[in-house]
Amino acid sequence: MPQWRNWQGLVLQYIPVQGTKLDESLQEWEGKGYKVSGSVCDLTSREQRVELMKTVSSAFHGKLDMLINNAASTLVKSAVQHTLEDYSSIMGTNFESPYHLCQLAHPLLKASGRASIVFISSVAGSMALPAVSLYAASKGAINQLTKNLACEWAKDNIRINTVSPWVVNTTMSMQWWPSFAFLLLHMSPGKLLLLMLDTQ
């Protein structure tokens, strides 16, 4: 859970990856003094994304100051092993979903007059890593989308940035971590690998 300081008037709409985490997370944030609500949404569903943004618009009175696109999915396979279903799942979660959410959120962000979009990308989007070709392609697409939207929506006072971390300690990454820890260690500058803690 992020440890924010001095964010007066912070209001959050939290969309967890797992619905079971919703109540627990909301209670923790409320305990820190934040006004927070939450929604469960399958971000691979176009219809649910539309409903989500309707909920957000209602909760924030037609304005949105920040959109953080953090959902991600991957499969550790060689390129020749990936199936059409793998492609649809990974690209749908990692690229189609945030692209569509940005489209849906644009009127709310524009109405804010000082909005920001943050994409959580990955170093995989700018360097070659083993057995994650689809994941890397999706993050490379996010990196380019960031540049294009930053230019296109600057006139609307919407800032767009990307954060590209190395390995983050999440449930997803820990599934393949034992197989690749040694290799990733030797790909890291100075042979030092820092695992970022999952902030969900």
C-alpha positions in Angstrom: 0.0 0.0 0.0 1.5 3.4 -0.9 2.6 5.6 2.0 1.5 9.1 0.7 2.1 12.2 2.8 0.5 15.6 2.7 -2.1 14.8 0.0 -4.9 16.9 1.4 -8.3 16.2 -0.1 -7.1 13.0 -1.9 -10.1 11.0 -3.2 -9.5 7.6 -4.7 -11.4 5.1 -6.8 -9.6 1.8 -6.4 -10.0 -1.0 -8.9 -8.2 -4.1 -7.5 -7.0 -7.0 -9.6 -8.8 -9.4 -7.3 -12.2 -8.5 -5.9 -11.5 -10.2 -2.6 -8.9 -7.5 -1.8 -11.4 -4.7 -2.2 -12.9 -4.4 1.3 -9.5 -5.0 3.0 -7.8 -2.3 1.0 -10.6 0.2 1.4 -10.5 -0.2 5.2 -6.7 0.3 5.2 -6.9 3.5 3.1 -9.8 4.9 5.2 -7.8 4.2 8.3 -5.1 6.5 6.9 -7.7 9.3 6.5 -8.3 9.1 2.8 -11.7 9.3 1.2 -11.8 6.2 -1.0 -14.3 4.1 -2.9 -13.8 1.0 -5.0 -15.1 -0.9 -7.9 -14.5 -4.5 -9.2 -13.9 -4.5 -12.9 -12.7 -7.0 -15.5 -10.6 -4.7 -17.5 -10.5 -7.2 -20.4 -14.3 -6.5 -20.9 -15.1 -3.5 -23.0 -18.6 -3.3 -21.5 -17.2 -3.3 -17.9 -14.7 -0.6 -18.8 -17.5 1.6 -20.0 -19.5 1.0 -16.8 -16.4 1.6 -14.7 -15.9 5.1 -16.2 -19.6 5.9 -15.7 -19.1 5.1 -12.0 -16.0 7.2 -11.9 -17.7 10.1 -13.6 -20.6 9.9 -11.1 -18.2 9.6 -8.1 -16.0 12.6 -9.1 -18.8 14.8 -10.5 -17.6 14.6 -14.1 -14.0 15.4 -13.4 -10.9 13.2 -13.0 -7.5 14.5 -11.9 -5.4 11.3 -12.4 -5.7 8.0 -14.2 -3.2 5.3 -13.4 -3.1 2.3 -15.7 -1.5 -0.4 -13.7 -3.1 -3.7 -14.8 -0.8 -6.2 -16.5 -0.7 -9.8 -17.6 2.1 -12.0 -19.0 3.0 -15.6 -19.9 6.5 -16.9 -19.9 6.8 -18.7 -23.2 9.0 -18.7 -26.3 7.6 -16.7 -29.2 6.8 -19.9 -31.2 4.7 -21.3 -28.3 2.4 -18.4 -27.9 -1.2 -18.9 -29.1 -3.8 -16.6 -30.5 -5.5 -16.8 -27.1 -2.3 -15.7 -25.4 -2.0 -12.7 -27.7 -5.6 -11.7 -27.1 -5.2 -12.0 -23.3 -1.9 -10.2 -22.9 -2.5 -7.4 -25.5 -6.1 -7.0 -24.3 -5.0 -6.5 -20.7 -1.8 -4.6 -21.2 -2.6 -2.4 -24.2 -6.2 -2.4 -25.4 -7.6 -1.9 -21.8 -5.5 1.2 -20.9 -5.9 2.6 -24.4 -9.7 2.4 -24.2 -9.8 3.7 -20.6 -7.9 6.7 -21.7 -10.4 7.3 -24.5 -13.3 7.0 -22.0 -11.6 9.1 -19.4 -10.5 11.9 -21.7 -13.6 14.1 -21.2 -13.3 13.8 -17.4 -9.5 14.5 -17.5 -10.1 17.5 -19.8 -12.8 18.9 -17.5 -10.2 18.8 -14.6 -8.0 21.3 -16.3 -4.9 19.9 -14.7 -5.0 16.1 -15.2 -2.4 13.4 -15.5 -2.2 9.9 -16.9 0.4 7.5 -15.6 1.1 4.2 -17.4 3.0 1.5 -15.6 5.2 0.1 -18.2 8.4 -2.0 -17.8 12.0 -2.2 -18.8 10.8 -5.0 -21.1 9.3 -2.4 -23.3 12.7 -1.0 -24.2 15.1 -4.0 -23.9 15.1 -7.6 -24.8 14.2 -10.1 -22.1 13.8 -13.9 -22.5 10.5 -15.6 -23.1 8.2 -12.6 -22.7 7.9 -11.4 -26.3 4.2 -10.6 -26.1 4.5 -8.8 -22.8 7.5 -6.8 -24.1 5.6 -5.9 -27.3 2.6 -4.6 -25.2 4.9 -2.5 -23.0 6.7 -1.1 -26.0 3.3 -0.1 -27.4 2.5 1.6 -24.1 5.7 3.6 -24.3 4.9 4.8 -27.8 1.2 5.6 -26.8 2.5 7.7 -24.0 4.5 9.9 -26.4 1.6 10.3 -28.8 -1.0 11.1 -26.2 1.4 13.6 -24.5 1.6 15.5 -27.8 -2.1 15.1 -28.8 -3.6 16.0 -25.4 -1.2 18.7 -24.2 -3.7 21.3 -25.5 -6.2 19.9 -23.0 -3.8 20.3 -20.1 -3.4 16.5 -19.7 0.1 15.3 -18.8 1.0 11.7 -19.8 3.9 9.9 -18.3 5.2 6.3 -18.1 7.0 4.6 -15.2 9.1 1.6 -16.3 10.3 -0.4 -13.3 12.5 -3.5 -13.4 11.2 -6.5 -11.5 8.3 -5.8 -9.1 7.4 -8.3 -6.4 3.9 -9.2 -7.4 1.9 -12.4 -7.4 2.3 -12.5 -11.1 6.0 -12.1 -11.3 6.7 -14.5 -8.4 5.2 -17.3 -10.5 8.2 -17.2 -12.9 10.8 -15.6 -10.6 12.6 -18.9 -9.5 13.3 -19.7 -13.1 14.7 -16.4 -14.2 16.2 -14.8 -11.0 19.8 -15.8 -11.9 19.5 -14.6 -15.5 17.9 -11.3 -14.6 20.6 -10.7 -11.9 23.3 -10.9 -14.5 21.4 -8.6 -16.8 21.2 -5.9 -14.1 23.8 -3.1 -14.0 26.4 -3.8 -11.4 24.8 -7.3 -10.9 22.5 -5.7 -8.4 18.8 -6.6 -8.6 16.3 -4.7 -6.4 12.9 -6.2 -6.0 10.3 -3.5 -5.8 7.5 -4.3 -3.4 4.0 -4.6 -4.8 2.0 -1.6 -3.7 -1.4 -3.0 -4.4 
